[in-house]
């Protein structure tokens, strides 16, 4: 019964908001970009806000300490969304 209700509510949500996946994709893409940006920042942050491309993994330097302040549920939400898409 619970599985059927979950499927029904999911379908109802998608029908009520046709751009749900597009908007969710934009949100999670921005979240991932922000996390990568935080991971690639050097410890001494300049006043200039520029995003640098990560050329190779693992990172050559130690990740920024600010990354440890991010709540775990953000990563969990991203992985749950990717699982949902699969």
Secondary structure, DSSP 8 states (H G I E B T S, - for coil): -HHHHHHHHHHHHHHH-TTHHHHHHHHHHHHHHHHHHHHHS-SS--SS-------SSS-SS---GGGGGS-HHHHHHHHHHHHHH-
